[in-house]
Amino acid sequence: MNLKSKIYIAGHNGMVGSAICRKLKELGYNNLIFKDSKALDLRNQNSVNDFFEREKPENVFLAAAKVGGILANSKYKAEFIYDNLMIQNNVINASFSHKVKKLLFLGSSCIYPKMAKQPIKEEYLLSGSLEPTNEPYAIAKIAGLKLCQYFKEQYGCNFISLMPTNLYGINDNFDLYNSHVLPALIRKFHEAKVNKKKVVQLWGSGKPYREFLYVDDLAEACVFLMKKYNSSNPINVGSGYDLSILDLARKVKQVIGFSGQINWDSSKPDGTPRKLLDVSIINKLGWSAKTTLEDGIKKTYNWYVRNKIQ
């Protein structure tokens, strides 16, 4: 991939896709192509094939996906598995049919078993049962990883996959109904502060441990791997640091300046007890995360306030 390469970013309006676009432009890549979901429905195979035939991209970042937190995953199981399977199958197969030089597929750390040994190595994939609260999404992502792997093994396609840890940052989804934990915390504490509330109620016990990665760091890792990584084996991308949801809530509370109390609703599900990725492989290749959690929360909160995302 060079500065003149024709690069397609699938999902360019989302948090991950937009971060990849920003990073590529920052590095001087200017032959970028993208279409929003209204102009190109990636679930439609004919439309995707027509797009690839017309545009003929040389490199593809597959960041398009239907995403959401525990609540959304629990309510829309069929949509989560169907939409994600269709999106990734169509883009990966079109990349094969139209001889794309290299494709990077964004998986997810939720593909690993619920009770996986920590930190989680890439080899732990399919070694145990999945976390039920996001099983449909995880199954779809596993299928995408395997599809890339098998196209590479059978046809020699340079299709690589990475598994990012929990992401957050600019262009995140702050909808309390279907967002992930960190943006939901930012919105809850912000609204409590603005409305002068004395208490914020949060889901679960606060005991699970999670790892977080600022999305601009992920984008840097994506470009790095497109240049440096060619194995059929999926690779982990994370910060290498985790903390309890309780401690995360305290950090967000401090950044936002909410002075009230936190109540935990333990009747709500916690999900996986701990999820920390082993990032030794990508670290040895020469990449590591740069943004601290505190700095990332500040950047994300400042963006949220400026853009008033609801």
C-alpha positions as CSV (number, residue, x, y, z in Angstrom):
1,M,0.0,0.0,0.0
2,N,1.5,3.3,-1.1
3,L,0.3,6.9,-1.1
4,K,-1.3,6.6,-4.5
5,S,-3.1,3.3,-3.8
6,K,-6.8,3.3,-4.3
7,I,-8.2,2.5,-0.9
8,Y,-11.8,1.6,0.0
9,I,-12.9,2.2,3.6
10,A,-16.1,0.3,4.3
11,G,-17.9,1.9,7.2
12,H,-16.2,5.3,6.9
13,N,-18.9,7.1,8.9
14,G,-18.5,4.9,11.9
15,M,-16.2,5.4,14.8
16,V,-13.5,3.0,13.5
17,G,-13.9,3.8,9.8
18,S,-13.7,7.6,10.3
19,A,-10.6,7.2,12.5
20,I,-8.9,5.1,9.7
21,C,-9.9,7.9,7.2
22,R,-8.3,10.5,9.5
23,K,-5.1,8.5,9.9
24,L,-4.7,7.8,6.2
25,K,-5.3,11.5,5.2
26,E,-2.8,12.5,8.0
27,L,-0.2,10.2,6.4
28,G,-0.8,11.6,2.9
29,Y,-3.0,9.0,1.4
30,N,-5.5,10.9,-0.9
31,N,-7.0,8.2,-3.2
32,L,-9.7,7.1,-0.8
33,I,-13.1,5.9,-1.8
34,F,-16.2,5.4,0.4
35,K,-20.0,5.2,0.2
36,D,-22.5,5.6,3.0
37,S,-25.1,3.0,3.7
38,K,-27.8,4.9,1.8
39,A,-25.7,4.9,-1.4
40,L,-24.4,1.4,-1.0
41,D,-26.1,-1.3,1.1
42,L,-23.3,-3.7,1.9
43,R,-25.9,-6.4,2.7
44,N,-26.8,-6.5,-1.0
45,Q,-24.4,-8.7,-2.9
46,N,-25.2,-7.4,-6.4
47,S,-24.7,-3.8,-5.2
48,V,-21.4,-4.6,-3.6
49,N,-20.1,-6.4,-6.7
50,D,-21.2,-3.6,-9.0
51,F,-19.4,-1.1,-6.7
52,F,-16.2,-3.2,-6.8
53,E,-16.4,-3.6,-10.6
54,R,-16.8,0.1,-11.1
55,E,-14.3,1.4,-8.5
56,K,-11.7,-1.4,-8.6
57,P,-10.1,-0.7,-5.2
58,E,-6.6,-2.0,-4.5
59,N,-6.8,-2.1,-0.8
60,V,-9.8,-2.5,1.5
61,F,-10.3,-1.7,5.2
62,L,-13.5,-3.6,6.3
63,A,-14.7,-1.6,9.3
64,A,-18.4,-1.7,8.5
65,A,-20.6,-3.6,11.0
66,K,-23.8,-3.5,13.0
67,V,-22.6,-2.8,16.6
68,G,-24.1,-2.2,20.0
69,G,-23.9,-2.9,23.7
70,I,-25.4,-5.7,25.8
71,L,-29.0,-4.4,25.6
72,A,-29.0,-4.0,21.8
73,N,-27.3,-7.4,21.3
74,S,-29.9,-9.1,23.5
75,K,-32.9,-7.5,21.7
76,Y,-31.8,-7.7,18.1
77,K,-30.1,-11.0,17.9
78,A,-31.3,-11.9,14.4
79,E,-30.2,-8.6,12.9
80,F,-26.8,-8.7,14.6
81,I,-25.9,-12.0,13.1
82,Y,-27.6,-11.6,9.7
83,D,-26.5,-8.0,8.9
84,N,-22.9,-8.7,10.0
85,L,-22.6,-11.9,8.1
86,M,-24.0,-10.3,4.9
87,I,-21.8,-7.2,5.1
88,Q,-18.5,-9.1,5.6
89,N,-19.3,-12.0,3.3
90,N,-20.2,-9.6,0.4
91,V,-17.2,-7.3,0.9
92,I,-14.7,-10.2,1.4
93,N,-16.0,-12.2,-1.6
94,A,-16.1,-9.1,-3.8
95,S,-12.5,-8.3,-2.8
96,F,-11.5,-11.9,-3.9
97,S,-13.5,-11.7,-7.2
98,H,-12.1,-8.3,-8.1
99,K,-8.5,-9.1,-7.1
100,V,-8.0,-6.7,-4.3
101,K,-4.3,-6.7,-3.3
102,K,-4.9,-6.6,0.4
103,L,-7.9,-6.5,2.8
104,L,-8.0,-5.9,6.5
105,F,-11.0,-7.2,8.4
106,L,-11.9,-5.8,11.8
107,G,-13.0,-8.5,14.2
108,S,-13.8,-8.1,17.9
109,S,-12.4,-9.3,21.2
110,C,-15.9,-10.7,22.0
111,I,-15.1,-13.6,19.7
112,Y,-13.1,-15.2,22.6
113,P,-14.6,-17.6,25.1
114,K,-16.4,-16.1,28.1
115,M,-14.0,-17.8,30.6
116,A,-10.8,-17.6,28.5
117,K,-7.6,-17.6,30.4
118,Q,-6.2,-14.0,30.9
119,P,-4.6,-12.3,29.1
120,I,-6.2,-13.7,26.0
121,K,-3.9,-15.1,23.4
122,E,-5.0,-15.4,19.7
123,E,-4.8,-19.2,20.0
124,Y,-7.7,-19.2,22.5
125,L,-10.2,-18.6,19.7
126,L,-12.9,-21.4,19.6
127,S,-11.6,-23.0,22.8
128,G,-14.7,-22.5,24.9
129,S,-18.3,-21.1,25.1
130,L,-19.0,-17.5,24.1
131,E,-20.5,-14.8,26.3
132,P,-24.3,-15.2,25.7
133,T,-25.0,-11.5,25.8
134,N,-23.2,-10.8,22.5
135,E,-23.1,-14.3,21.0
136,P,-24.8,-13.4,17.6
137,Y,-22.3,-10.6,16.9
138,A,-19.4,-12.8,18.0
139,I,-20.4,-15.7,15.8
140,A,-20.6,-13.4,12.8
141,K,-17.2,-11.9,13.5
142,I,-15.7,-15.4,13.9
143,A,-17.1,-16.4,10.5
144,G,-15.5,-13.2,9.0
145,L,-12.1,-14.1,10.5
146,K,-12.3,-17.6,9.2
147,L,-13.5,-16.5,5.8
148,C,-10.4,-14.3,5.5
149,Q,-8.2,-17.1,6.7
150,Y,-9.6,-19.6,4.3
151,F,-9.4,-17.3,1.3
152,K,-5.8,-16.8,2.1
153,E,-5.1,-20.5,2.6
154,Q,-7.0,-21.7,-0.5
155,Y,-6.4,-18.9,-3.0
156,G,-3.4,-17.0,-1.6
157,C,-5.4,-13.8,-1.0
158,N,-3.7,-11.3,1.3
159,F,-6.6,-10.9,3.6
160,I,-5.7,-10.2,7.2
161,S,-7.8,-9.9,10.4
162,L,-7.3,-8.2,13.7
163,M,-9.2,-8.4,17.0
164,P,-9.4,-5.0,18.7
165,T,-10.3,-4.7,22.4
166,N,-13.1,-2.4,23.6
167,L,-13.0,0.8,21.6
168,Y,-14.0,4.4,22.3
169,G,-13.4,7.8,21.0
170,I,-14.5,10.4,18.4
171,N,-17.7,9.5,16.5
172,D,-18.7,7.0,19.2
173,N,-22.3,6.1,19.8
174,F,-23.7,7.7,22.9
175,D,-27.2,6.4,22.7
176,L,-28.0,5.0,26.2
177,Y,-30.1,2.2,24.7
178,N,-27.5,0.6,22.4
179,S,-24.1,2.1,23.1
180,H,-21.1,0.5,24.8
181,V,-20.1,1.1,28.4
182,L,-17.6,4.0,28.1
183,P,-19.7,6.3,25.9
184,A,-22.8,5.5,28.0
185,L,-20.9,6.5,31.2
186,I,-19.8,9.7,29.6
187,R,-23.4,10.7,28.6
188,K,-24.9,9.6,32.0
189,F,-22.4,11.6,34.1
190,H,-22.6,14.6,31.7
191,E,-26.4,14.7,31.9
192,A,-26.4,14.2,35.7
193,K,-24.0,17.1,36.0
194,V,-26.0,19.4,33.8
195,N,-29.3,18.5,35.5
196,K,-27.7,18.7,39.0
197,K,-28.6,15.2,39.9
198,K,-27.3,13.7,43.1
199,V,-27.1,10.0,42.0
200,V,-26.2,8.1,38.8
201,Q,-27.5,4.6,38.5
202,L,-25.3,2.2,36.5
203,W,-25.8,-1.4,35.3
204,G,-24.3,-4.4,37.0
205,S,-22.0,-4.7,39.9
206,G,-19.0,-2.8,38.6
207,K,-16.8,-5.8,39.3
208,P,-15.9,-7.0,35.7
209,Y,-12.6,-5.9,34.3
210,R,-12.3,-4.4,30.8
211,E,-9.5,-3.2,28.6
212,F,-10.0,0.0,26.4
213,L,-8.3,1.4,23.4
214,Y,-8.7,4.9,22.0
215,V,-9.9,4.6,18.4
216,D,-7.2,6.7,16.9
217,D,-4.7,4.3,18.3
218,L,-6.6,1.5,16.6
219,A,-6.5,3.4,13.3
220,E,-2.7,3.7,13.6
221,A,-2.5,0.0,14.2
222,C,-4.7,-0.8,11.2
223,V,-2.4,1.2,8.8
224,F,0.7,-0.4,10.5
225,L,-0.7,-3.9,10.0
226,M,-1.6,-3.2,6.3
227,K,2.0,-2.4,5.8
228,K,3.7,-5.0,8.0
229,Y,1.5,-8.0,8.6
230,N,0.7,-10.8,6.1
231,S,-0.2,-13.8,8.2
232,S,-3.4,-15.7,7.9
233,N,-3.6,-15.8,11.7
234,P,-5.8,-13.1,13.3
235,I,-3.9,-10.7,15.6
236,N,-4.9,-8.9,18.8
237,V,-4.8,-5.1,19.1
238,G,-5.2,-3.5,22.5
239,S,-3.7,-1.3,25.2
240,G,-2.4,-4.2,27.4
241,Y,-4.1,-2.6,30.4
242,D,-7.4,-3.3,32.1
243,L,-9.4,-2.0,35.0
244,S,-12.7,-2.7,36.8
245,I,-15.9,-1.0,35.5
246,L,-16.1,0.5,39.0
247,D,-12.7,2.2,38.5
248,L,-13.7,3.2,35.0
249,A,-16.8,4.9,36.3
250,R,-14.8,6.8,38.8
251,K,-12.4,8.0,36.1
252,V,-15.2,9.2,33.9
253,K,-16.9,10.8,36.8
254,Q,-13.7,12.7,37.7
255,V,-13.1,13.9,34.1
256,I,-16.6,15.2,33.7
257,G,-16.7,16.8,37.2
258,F,-19.8,15.0,38.6
259,S,-19.9,15.3,42.3
260,G,-22.8,13.0,43.2
261,Q,-23.0,9.3,44.1
262,I,-23.0,6.1,42.0
263,N,-25.6,3.4,42.6
264,W,-25.1,0.0,41.0
265,D,-28.0,-2.1,39.8
266,S,-26.8,-5.6,40.3
267,S,-30.0,-7.1,38.8
268,K,-28.6,-6.2,35.4
269,P,-26.0,-8.5,33.7
270,D,-22.3,-8.0,34.0
271,G,-21.2,-9.9,31.0
272,T,-17.7,-11.5,30.8
273,P,-15.9,-11.3,34.1
274,R,-12.6,-10.1,32.6
275,K,-11.3,-9.4,29.1
276,L,-7.7,-8.4,28.6
277,L,-6.0,-9.2,25.3
278,D,-2.4,-10.5,25.0
279,V,-0.8,-7.9,22.6
280,S,2.7,-9.3,22.7
281,I,2.6,-10.3,19.0
282,I,1.8,-6.8,17.7
283,N,4.1,-5.2,20.3
284,K,7.0,-7.3,18.9
285,L,6.2,-6.2,15.4
286,G,6.7,-2.6,16.6
287,W,3.3,-1.2,17.5
288,S,1.9,-0.2,20.9
289,A,-0.9,2.0,22.1
290,K,0.0,5.7,22.8
291,T,-3.1,7.3,24.3
292,T,-3.6,6.9,28.1
293,L,-7.1,6.1,29.2
294,E,-7.4,9.5,31.0
295,D,-6.4,11.4,27.9
296,G,-8.7,9.4,25.7
297,I,-11.7,10.0,28.0
298,K,-10.9,13.7,28.0
299,K,-10.7,13.8,24.2
300,T,-13.9,11.8,23.8
301,Y,-15.8,13.9,26.3
302,N,-14.6,17.2,24.7
303,W,-15.8,15.9,21.3
304,Y,-19.1,14.8,22.8
305,V,-19.8,18.2,24.3
306,R,-18.8,20.1,21.1
307,N,-21.0,17.9,18.9
308,K,-23.8,17.3,21.4
309,I,-24.3,13.8,20.2
310,Q,-27.5,12.3,21.5
